[in-house]
Amino acid sequence: MIPLEFEGLVSSDHPAARVGGARIELIPYRDKTHLGCCYQQVPVRLLPPFAFEDEPASLLYLINLTAGLLDGDAHRIEVAARAGTRALVTGQSATRVHPAVRGFSTQQWSVDVEDDACLIVLPGPVIPYRGCRYHQRARVSLAPGARLIWGDIWTPGRYLRGELSELFQFERIVQDFEVRRESRLVYRDRFRWDGPWSVDDARWHFGGGLVSASLFVTGPLPETTNPPSALFSRAVFGLESGDTCVRWCGDPAAVTADLAALALGTAGTWTGGAKAPPWFSEGGYIAPNHWFSALDAQT
């Protein structure tokens, strides 16, 4: 799918080498979530879900075998969460979008969540390099009793490089995200950012922070949500459908930690009640240096 903003550009000159993806089916088996039917194509790879004895959910990593999304790369990822599954699907690192030469790069998701399934999808923070063109598209289909959390984090690029920093030096980013429940549209988030941005442009879009983030959550948030911090601004919007949208602007580490804490904590209440711990917050299953570490999220 090529958006109108990139019409006339090619996503890839060499489809066999650059077009990849994964088709993932999550199924319940002996009270844990495992892979059902699965297909993967280079450069996308996935590890079998980690199913820990004392965790209600399984952890599934998507891995990009290259240095990121290069000009012309196109990834298609399909996830079907069957009834009774509990899973966190995430990238092993940030999504690095390299400069565009003749085309653009894209990552496109199709997610289907059945009744009595709980799914978190955190693709990974997007790091747009100087001059990149990127299209992220996601289509989500929910059954009436499905539970989903989807989180996006948008960074300004490689900004800790001194004189070589690339603060908001991308060429164009197009985001297109839709959620439907029983074919009825309940949420849509679409934007087009044309760069590079000046200091005033960045302040207008990101409120003076270096990161913008968003979270879609089925249903309301738990009452135990952490209070805002001086390092970021957070806004919670109740949707007409009864679902919730959360937005952030602020410090990259603080925003990432708060998004992870809210996502994993909300999922914990889904599977264990109001006093249950967040998913993957106990047992040391997530290293403290991982980008969405629950340990960091609690501090």
WOKA-V212425 format. One record per pair of residues at least 12 apart in sequence whose C-alpha atoms are under 8 Angstrom apart, sorted by the first residue. I is the first residue (numbers start at 1). J is the second residue. If there is no record, write none. Layout:
i->{I	I}
j->{J	J}
This chain:
i->{3	5	6	9	9	9	10	10	10	10	11	11	11	11	11	11	11	11	12	12	12	12	12	13	17	18	18	18	18	18	19	19	19	19	19	19	20	20	20	20	20	20	20	20	21	21	21	21	21	21	21	21	21	22	22	22	22	22	22	22	22	22	22	23	23	23	23	23	23	23	24	24	24	24	24	24	24	24	25	25	25	25	25	25	26	26	26	26	26	27	27	27	27	27	28	28	28	28	32	32	32	32	32	32	33	33	33	33	33	33	33	34	34	34	34	35	35	42	43	43	43	44	44	44	44	44	45	45	45	45	46	46	46	46	47	47	47	47	48	48	49	55	55	56	56	56	57	57	57	57	57	58	58	58	59	59	59	60	60	60	60	61	61	61	61	62	62	62	62	63	63	67	68	68	68	68	69	69	69	69	69	69	70	70	70	70	70	71	71	71	71	71	71	71	71	71	71	72	72	72	72	72	72	73	73	73	74	74	74	74	75	75	75	76	76	76	76	77	77	77	77	78	78	78	79	79	79	79	80	80	80	80	81	81	81	81	81	81	81	82	82	82	82	83	83	83	83	83	84	84	84	84	85	85	85	85	86	86	86	87	87	87	88	88	88	88	89	89	89	89	89	90	90	90	90	91	91	91	92	93	93	93	93	94	94	94	94	94	95	95	95	95	95	96	96	96	96	97	97	97	97	97	97	97	98	98	98	98	98	99	99	99	99	99	100	100	100	103	104	104	104	104	105	105	105	106	106	106	106	107	107	107	108	108	108	109	109	109	110	110	110	111	111	111	111	112	112	112	113	113	113	113	113	113	113	114	114	114	114	115	115	115	115	115	115	116	116	116	117	117	117	118	118	118	118	118	119	119	119	120	120	120	120	120	121	121	121	121	122	122	122	123	123	124	124	124	125	125	125	125	126	126	126	126	127	127	127	127	127	128	128	128	128	128	128	128	129	129	129	129	129	130	130	130	130	130	130	131	131	131	131	132	132	132	133	133	133	133	134	134	134	135	135	135	135	136	136	136	136	137	137	137	138	138	138	139	139	139	139	140	140	140	141	141	141	141	141	142	142	142	142	143	143	144	144	146	147	147	147	148	148	148	149	149	149	149	149	150	150	150	151	151	151	151	151	151	152	152	152	153	153	153	153	153	154	154	154	155	155	155	155	156	156	156	156	157	157	168	168	168	168	168	169	169	169	170	170	170	171	171	171	172	172	172	172	173	173	173	173	174	174	174	174	175	175	175	175	176	176	176	176	177	177	186	186	186	187	206	206	207	207	208	208	209	209	209	209	210	210	210	210	211	211	211	211	211	211	212	212	212	212	213	213	213	213	213	214	214	214	214	215	215	215	215	215	216	216	216	216	217	217	217	218	218	218	219	219	219	220	220	220	220	221	221	222	222	222	224	225	226	231	231	231	231	232	232	232	232	232	232	233	233	233	234	234	234	234	235	235	256	256	256	257	257	257	257	257	257	258	260	260	260	260	261	261	261	261	264	264	264	264	265	265	265	266	267	278	280	281	281}
j->{135	174	104	102	103	104	72	102	103	104	71	72	73	74	103	104	105	106	71	72	73	74	103	72	42	42	43	72	73	74	42	43	73	74	75	76	40	41	42	43	44	74	75	76	40	41	42	43	44	45	75	76	77	38	39	40	41	44	45	46	76	77	78	37	38	39	40	77	78	79	36	37	38	39	77	78	79	80	37	38	79	80	81	82	79	80	81	82	85	81	82	83	84	85	82	83	84	85	51	56	57	58	85	86	49	51	57	58	85	86	87	48	49	51	58	48	49	65	64	65	66	62	63	64	65	75	62	63	64	65	60	61	62	63	60	61	62	63	60	61	61	279	280	86	271	279	85	86	87	88	279	86	87	88	87	88	89	87	88	89	90	89	90	91	92	89	90	91	92	91	92	96	95	96	97	98	95	96	97	98	105	106	97	98	99	100	105	98	99	100	101	102	103	104	105	132	133	100	102	103	104	105	106	104	105	106	105	106	107	108	106	107	108	107	108	109	110	107	108	109	110	109	110	111	109	110	111	112	111	112	113	114	111	112	113	114	117	118	119	113	114	115	117	113	114	115	116	117	115	116	117	118	116	117	118	119	117	118	119	118	119	120	119	120	121	122	119	120	121	122	123	121	122	123	124	122	123	124	124	124	125	290	291	124	125	126	127	291	123	124	125	126	127	126	127	128	129	126	127	128	129	132	133	134	128	129	130	131	132	129	130	131	132	133	131	132	133	133	132	133	134	135	133	134	135	134	135	136	137	135	136	137	136	137	138	137	138	139	138	139	140	138	139	140	141	140	141	142	140	141	142	143	146	147	148	142	143	145	146	142	143	144	145	146	147	145	146	147	145	146	147	146	147	148	267	270	147	148	149	148	149	150	263	267	148	149	150	151	150	151	152	151	152	152	153	291	152	153	154	155	152	153	154	155	154	155	156	157	158	155	156	157	158	168	169	170	157	158	166	169	170	157	166	168	169	170	171	169	170	171	172	170	171	172	170	171	172	173	172	173	174	173	174	175	176	174	175	176	177	175	176	177	176	177	178	177	178	179	180	178	179	180	179	180	181	182	183	179	180	181	182	181	182	181	182	218	217	218	219	216	217	218	215	216	217	218	263	215	216	217	213	214	215	216	259	263	213	214	215	211	212	213	214	256	211	212	213	210	211	212	252	168	169	210	211	169	170	195	196	197	198	202	195	196	197	194	195	196	194	195	196	192	193	194	195	191	192	193	194	190	191	192	193	189	190	191	192	188	189	190	191	189	190	239	240	241	239	249	250	249	250	249	250	232	249	250	251	249	250	251	252	248	249	250	251	252	255	247	248	249	250	247	248	249	255	259	245	246	247	248	245	246	247	259	263	243	244	245	246	243	244	245	242	243	244	242	243	244	238	242	243	244	244	266	266	269	274	274	262	262	250	251	254	255	248	249	250	251	254	255	248	249	250	246	247	248	249	247	248	291	292	297	292	293	294	296	297	298	297	292	293	294	297	278	294	297	298	278	279	280	294	277	278	279	278	279	294	294	294	295}
